[in-house]
C-alpha cells in the first residue's frame, strides 16, 4: 500500500493525488493537519532521505516560526518536525522500502508505473 502524507490544500499534494487517481493507483492519505508524525518515524525516514530534504526550510511555517535564527542541526530539525508537521516538504510518500519526498511527475512515472 502506498501512503501519501500531506495536506489537501497543498498544490504538490493535489498533483500527486491526481497522478495516482489518473493511473488508478490506490493510496492511503494521511493528513498532516490531523496526524502528527512521531520522532521514531522521523528517525526511520531520515535514514532513507536526508533530513534537509524532509525539512521544508522554504515554506511559510518555517518563516513564521523564525526558525532560520535558530540554525537548527539535524536533531533540532527532527524535533521540530515531530512538533509541527507543517514543516515537512510535501508530499511524503511511503512505498515499500522507499520514501519519496516532493512532487516530481517524471520520477513518479519511473517509480509507480
N, C-alpha and C positions, 0 to 999 in steps of 0.2 A: 504494500500500500504506500502510496506517495502522500506525504504530509506537507502541506503548504502553510507556512506561518506568515502572518502579515496582518494588515488592516484593510478592510474592504474599500475604504476611500482612497487608498494609495494607487496612483497610476500604474506603477510597476506591478503591483499585486493584481490589479484588474487585468493587465496584459497577460500575466502568467495564467491566471484562472481562465481567461478567454482562450488561450492557447490549448490548455488541457481540454476544455469543453469542445472546442472546434475539432480536436483529434479524438474525441470520445474516450478520453483517459480519465478514469475516476480518481479523485483525490479527496483527502480529508483536509478540511480547512480549520486552522487553529488561529483564533483572533487574539492578537497581542493586547487588544484593549480589555479583554476579559480573562486572559490567561497569562500569568507570569511564568517565566522560564527559570527554573532553579539553577543554582550555581553548579551543581553536579552536571546537569545537561550542558550548560555553557562550557564547562571544562572539556566534556566529550567533544562538543562541536569545535572547540578551539584546537583540538588535536587533528581535526580534518581540514579546517580552514583557518588561516591566520586571523588572530583576534582583530587586527586592523581592517580586515575585510568585513567581519561581522559587525564591528562597531562603526556606526554612521557618524563621522565627525563633520559632516557637511549639512546635516539636517537641522530643522527648526528647533527640535527639542534640545539638541546639543548646544545650540546658540543661546536659547532662552535660559538654559541652566548654567550658562557661563562656564562650561567645563574646560574650555581652552585654557583658562587661567590656572587650572589645577595641574596641567601637564601630566595626565594620568599614565601610569605604566600599565602593562598588560593585566596585572592583578586588579588594579583600580578599575580598568575598563570592564572586566568581568563582573566586579561587584556592582557597578552602575547598571550593567545590562540586566542583572538579576533584580535590581530595584525598579528599573524603568525600561520596560521592553520597547518603548517607542524609540530607543536608541539603536535598535537593530537596523542594519541595512536590510531592505525588504525586496522581494520575499526571501525567506529562508526555506529551503526545500530539503526534506529528508527523503532519500530514495535509496533503499538497500543500505549499503555501507557508505554511500556518498552524501555530501552536504553541498548543495548548490545555493549560492547567495547572489541575489540581484536578478534582474530581468535581462536575458540575452537570448533572443529568438533563435539565432543560429546555433548556439550552444544547446538550447533545449531540443532542437531538431536532432542533433547528434546523440544526445543522451536518451531521449524519450521516444523517438520514432524508429 
